[in-house]
């Protein structure tokens, strides 16, 4: 698969895993001009609030709001409505919340379209990349392999009308086979060969993930903790090209 520099950058979601807006701003300054996605997770969103997301949008970034909604359908519907009005390009829910909850997320987003907002991509978390088969079976209480659980959740998310799922890059091929190539996969657990594994247990390099067919790859510490985040991101983009 041949990508332009802009296409390769657009596949990278930089995880802004910071405790405050000021820390995130320092990274944004270093990465200025690179057309990547920005992922705002719970820590930063809870600290900096909606205004930080609005500022990212004003600066032209596409934003993945990674808050993993998981509640009763009506509550998730309201949350979905709010973040759609905020203007995010993508947000996620937990597939474990069930079909009715995921359908409510779609309803909430569509109800916000009357305000002039475009509908964001809504994706479902299948299993966290820190989950291995022992955790899945003995702690979460789901029988079978991680791959089987991921595919089951992916199929449920597709039936509920979602755009795709968050999954390990190791499961991209089976998800695409079960749900179609247009069903998007967003893959954490991406580690360049020169980066530390940290707390991820199901990982792959950026190039390998691209070859598996993933649509977007979430990369945090290999960029944010690098001596030169810009050089790290540029190196990843070159690897994808």
ZIFENUR-V526151 format. One record per residue. N is the residue number from 1. SS is DSSP state (alpha for helix, beta for strand, coil for the rest). PHI is phi in degrees with one decimal (none if undefined). OMEGA is omega in whole degrees, -180 to 180 (none if undefined). Layout:
n={N/N}
ss={SS/SS}
phi={PHI/PHI}
omega={OMEGA/OMEGA}
//
This chain:
n={1/2/3/4/5/6/7/8/9/10/11/12/13/14/15/16/17/18/19/20/21/22/23/24/25/26/27/28/29/30/31/32/33/34/35/36/37/38/39/40/41/42/43/44/45/46/47/48/49/50/51/52/53/54/55/56/57/58/59/60/61/62/63/64/65/66/67/68/69/70/71/72/73/74/75/76/77/78/79/80/81/82/83/84/85/86/87/88/89/90/91/92/93/94/95/96/97/98/99/100/101/102/103/104/105/106/107/108/109/110/111/112/113/114/115/116/117/118/119/120/121/122/123/124/125/126/127/128/129/130/131/132/133/134/135/136/137/138/139/140/141/142/143/144/145/146/147/148/149/150/151/152/153/154/155/156/157/158/159/160/161/162/163/164/165/166/167/168/169/170/171/172/173/174/175/176/177/178/179/180/181/182/183/184/185/186/187/188/189/190/191/192/193/194/195/196/197/198/199/200/201/202/203/204/205/206/207/208/209/210/211/212/213/214/215/216/217/218/219/220/221/222/223/224/225/226/227/228/229/230/231/232/233/234/235/236/237/238/239/240/241}
ss={coil/coil/coil/coil/alpha/alpha/alpha/alpha/alpha/alpha/coil/beta/beta/beta/beta/coil/coil/coil/coil/coil/alpha/alpha/alpha/alpha/alpha/alpha/alpha/alpha/alpha/alpha/alpha/coil/coil/coil/coil/coil/beta/beta/beta/beta/beta/alpha/alpha/alpha/alpha/alpha/alpha/alpha/coil/alpha/alpha/alpha/alpha/alpha/alpha/alpha/alpha/alpha/coil/coil/coil/beta/beta/beta/beta/beta/beta/beta/beta/coil/coil/coil/alpha/alpha/alpha/alpha/alpha/alpha/alpha/alpha/alpha/alpha/alpha/alpha/alpha/alpha/coil/coil/coil/beta/beta/beta/beta/beta/alpha/alpha/alpha/coil/alpha/alpha/alpha/alpha/alpha/alpha/alpha/alpha/alpha/alpha/alpha/alpha/alpha/alpha/alpha/alpha/alpha/coil/coil/coil/coil/coil/beta/beta/beta/beta/beta/coil/coil/coil/coil/coil/coil/coil/alpha/alpha/alpha/alpha/alpha/alpha/alpha/alpha/coil/coil/coil/coil/coil/alpha/alpha/alpha/alpha/alpha/alpha/alpha/alpha/alpha/alpha/alpha/alpha/alpha/alpha/coil/coil/coil/coil/beta/beta/beta/coil/coil/alpha/alpha/alpha/alpha/alpha/alpha/alpha/alpha/alpha/alpha/alpha/coil/coil/coil/coil/beta/beta/beta/beta/coil/coil/beta/coil/coil/coil/coil/coil/coil/coil/coil/coil/coil/coil/coil/coil/beta/coil/alpha/alpha/alpha/alpha/alpha/alpha/alpha/coil/coil/coil/beta/beta/beta/beta/coil/alpha/alpha/alpha/alpha/coil/coil/coil/coil/alpha/alpha/alpha/alpha/alpha/alpha/alpha/alpha/alpha/alpha/alpha/alpha/coil}
phi={none/-100.6/-121.0/-77.4/-60.6/-64.9/-64.2/-63.8/-62.5/-69.1/-86.3/-94.9/-107.4/-79.3/-80.0/-83.1/-87.1/-122.9/-83.3/-155.6/-66.2/-61.1/-65.2/-63.8/-61.9/-61.8/-67.6/-58.8/-63.6/-71.2/-97.5/-52.3/94.7/-91.4/-81.0/-91.0/-79.4/-114.9/-103.7/-105.0/-95.7/-61.1/-58.8/-73.1/-65.3/-67.1/-84.3/-99.0/78.1/-58.4/-61.7/-67.0/-63.4/-59.6/-67.0/-59.8/-65.8/-62.2/-86.2/92.1/-82.4/-84.1/-124.2/-103.6/-90.3/-99.3/-111.6/48.2/-60.6/-155.9/-159.5/-65.8/-51.9/-65.4/-68.1/-66.4/-58.8/-65.8/-64.1/-61.3/-61.6/-65.8/-73.0/-65.5/-64.1/-69.4/96.9/-65.7/-90.7/-157.5/-147.9/-131.8/-131.3/-89.1/-59.8/-63.4/-72.6/97.2/-62.9/-61.6/-67.0/-67.2/-63.0/-65.7/-63.3/-64.1/-61.9/-63.2/-67.1/-65.9/-66.8/-81.1/-65.2/-62.9/-83.8/95.7/-83.9/-77.0/-70.6/-75.3/-71.9/-110.9/-124.3/-113.9/-75.9/-90.6/-136.1/-63.0/-70.4/-86.8/-87.8/-110.3/-65.0/-65.1/-63.2/-59.8/-78.6/-91.0/-105.8/-77.3/88.4/-105.8/-78.9/92.8/-86.1/-61.4/-59.4/-63.1/-66.2/-64.2/-64.3/-60.6/-67.7/-62.4/-64.1/-65.3/-64.0/-63.8/-63.9/-79.4/94.3/-80.9/-83.3/173.9/-140.9/-93.8/-156.0/-65.4/-60.4/-67.6/-106.6/-59.3/-60.8/-71.9/-67.1/-63.1/-65.6/-82.9/-116.5/98.7/-70.0/-79.3/-73.8/-77.0/-122.0/-114.1/-119.1/-76.7/71.1/-98.6/-135.4/-56.8/-59.9/-90.6/-106.2/-74.9/-71.4/58.2/-96.7/-88.4/-115.4/-125.7/-124.6/-160.8/-76.8/-56.4/-64.4/-62.3/-62.6/-62.7/-64.8/-73.6/103.0/-66.0/-89.5/-141.0/-125.9/-89.9/-131.4/-111.0/-56.6/-58.7/-99.0/-69.0/-96.9/-73.3/-60.3/-130.5/-55.4/-64.6/-63.9/-63.5/-65.6/-61.5/-64.9/-65.7/-60.5/-63.0/-63.1/-69.9/-66.4}
omega={-178/-179/169/178/-179/178/179/179/-179/177/-178/174/-179/-178/179/-177/-178/-178/-178/-177/-178/179/178/-179/179/178/180/178/-180/-176/-175/178/178/-172/178/171/171/178/178/-179/-175/-176/-177/-179/179/-178/-172/175/-178/-177/179/178/179/179/177/-180/178/-179/173/180/165/-172/171/178/-172/-179/170/-179/179/-176/176/-174/-176/179/178/176/179/179/178/179/-178/-177/175/177/178/176/179/-180/-179/170/-175/175/176/177/180/177/176/-175/-178/179/180/176/178/177/178/180/-180/179/-178/179/180/-177/179/180/177/-180/174/180/177/170/177/-178/-177/173/179/172/179/-179/174/-178/172/-173/178/178/-179/-175/-170/-177/179/176/177/-179/177/-179/176/-180/179/180/-180/-179/179/179/179/179/178/180/179/180/180/177/180/-176/-177/-177/166/-179/174/175/179/-177/-176/-176/-178/177/179/179/-177/-170/179/-176/-180/178/-169/173/176/-169/165/179/178/-179/172/-177/-177/-176/178/179/-176/-173/178/180/179/-168/180/176/179/-178/179/179/178/180/177/177/-178/-179/-180/177/180/-179/-178/-171/176/176/-172/-179/-179/177/175/-180/-179/179/179/179/179/179/178/178/178/178/180/178/none}
//
